[in-house]
Amino acid sequence: MKTRLLVIYISIASLLLVIFFSFLFKLAIDEKDKTLLKNNYIELKKGTENMYLIKSSFVEKYVFDNSFWTELLQATAAKDTAWLNDDFFSSLPNYGVDYMWVINKQGELIYSKYSGTSTTIAFLPIDFVAFKKSISKQPFNIFHEKIDGFITQIFTAPIQPSSDEKRITPHAGYIILGRRYDKSYTDEFSKLSMGVQFEIEEHQNIFIDSINFKNNTVKAVQPLYDFSGKKIATLKSTKSNKLITTYNTYLKNYTLIYLSLLILLLLGYYSFIRKKILLPVKILAEALYNKSSAHLKPLKNKKDEFADIALMLDNSFEKNKMLEEEIQLRLVTEKALKESAVMLKKATVDKIRAEQDKLAKSAFLSTMSHEIRTPINGIIGIANLLKSENLNSSQQELINTLAFSSNHLLSILTDILDFSKIEVGNLTFDNIQFNLKEICKSVQSLYDPIAKEKGIRLIIHTDDELDHYLNGDSVRLCQILNNLVGNAIKFTDKGEVVLNYNIKPTQKDEVIVHFSIKDTGIGIEQNKLESIFESFSQADRTIASNYGGTGLGLTITKKLIELQGGEITVNSTKNVGSTFSFSLPFKVINSGVYKKDKQYLQQQKNDLKQIRILVAEDNKINAMIIEKFLNKWNVTVHIVVNGMEVLEKLEQYEYDIIMMDLHMPVMDGKTATKIIRSDPNKKYYNIPIIALTADATSDTQKIILDSGFNEYVTKPFSPENLYSVLKQYNRVNN
């Protein structure tokens, strides 16, 4: 922060502190004023009540005493108005009484009188029956009524003889006195209470006690009630404390003068500091900032401390110039070294993270593959077992559908694993025998119910004259066809979906199969045809919400086709339909070599006769499926559930092959295999060991072979694949 600003801030802070303490002083004065006003209010409240009570007590006592006057009783009974006027009413004005009424016990008005100049007097506006009832309960009453336009205080008492001390003699009538609350009466209140202003306010206005701190006034009210107990008016008293008002005005003027003088003093202080300190400091700062002696000239001519500082700075600038050149050279060298170190560190960290990510992904895929493939193995295994039974055509169709649906579920899992494998470049392809026509018909049997449910036709065109037995990866082909046919049905609401293929020979033992899947669905806009093959991408944002899907299928399909040496194209018209076409090369099987699964297995079942196989599998369903297949092939089989039992069985019996699951309790398959291979002197050291694994990742397959296994069979396994592996390692027949 600059010194000039600092001085300004200090001055402002000083002024604010003075204002703040002045404000606190004002608050203290205000609190004191409030306390004084509250005390004034308490005094006013008590004074108003006392004034009301004192003024009322004289008349009340007069009524109380004279109501037991025997002469008044006699005059009332005799209706002697002259006596009432001359001897009784003449003394009432001394008590401030304006009205007088005398009523006999029958309710007749015997006498009425008003002390003013009016010749008429209104009768008391109350219900005599209610009045008589009230007098019987409470002989002496005080209430207020509006008479002749004025609020009037009423005093009532029954007329009884003075000789009746117990007051049990029936009264002859009632005496009623009234005192008008007019201006002269309230002025009398104000004179008796110094500095207090009294007023009568009628009931239509609401008045309450209050303290006005702004005007330094207090107000107290005394409610006035009528005969029925209803509030009809208020005796209001107001007092103003002029001393507080005068004092506050003086304090306000004094504070303004004080603050004005303080501001002038601070301005003079700032002007002095600026000239003597701030400007020299500013010159020194500019010289230091610009590293130039030219700014120091105004200070060198002075004879003070700032001149000495200016000379020292002038000398230091020359030395610093030489040091800066040397430092700059060192900084360039240091920067180059740091950049090299950062680049080396970043490259090392990136490499470590990439390796860690790859290991984590590999572990996750391995676990997921094992956990999901294990139950799928049970479903597919049972379906394959049922295929070999004597079933009618309807049952055979159901079993084929079950097997194909299971394989489709497996293909979904394969999609996920394949996507990861494609990313890291570890995808491999099988080369097995398959029937192209049967694969297409299986696709039709899987999706035909879905098409019929939507009201569209699923048509498969095959050529019965062509040889459909090929060598290649049938699982990947099925995966591709499922993705394309499934998409076509999903995006078609009317019309048809047609799967067609034709075979074109290229060499003696190789053909190119051209596939096309045509639909009459929603179609794709031309500018979005390329983007549909991108990962997690779809042609329209609304597709995911209307049709579902993640946009991963076409990406995998394109990669699978290209990695096998093929290519895929798409032609589409919006709201007309789409055609996906792709070509794949396959090896040709000589006619008659390929046979159906059941016939092939039945013909070759005796090839494994007389061999003994030890199977280690902790999953009961998988163990049951393997055992049934081995029994069909006339194999002698023993089942155990962990690697420890494998070692125990090898000490008791001789086996030709060991089939061992990788993940088992107590001891897993890899540990047991390492123990078997660890001692060359053991009789079972060279026994063939085949791994059973639900983990289909390439990393796991490499680990299996490096752990001492001869071969592996992936779950869910096909009977043909399992049979082929067992036949290869059959030491009895080989």
PyMOL commands that set and color helices and strands:
alter all, ss='L'
color gray80, all
select helices_A, chain A and resi 3-66+70-78+81-95+128-137+183-192+242-290+293-300+305-387+393-424+436-454+474-490+526-528+531-533+542-547+553-563+597-608+620-632+643-652+669-678+698-706+719-728
alter helices_A, ss='H'
color red, helices_A
select strands_A, chain A and resi 99-104+109-114+141-147+150-159+173-180+196-202+210-212+217-225+231-240+432-435+457-461+469-472+496-507+510-519+567-573+577-588+612-616+636-640+657-661+689-693+711-714
alter strands_A, ss='S'
color yellow, strands_A
deselect
rebuild
show_as cartoon
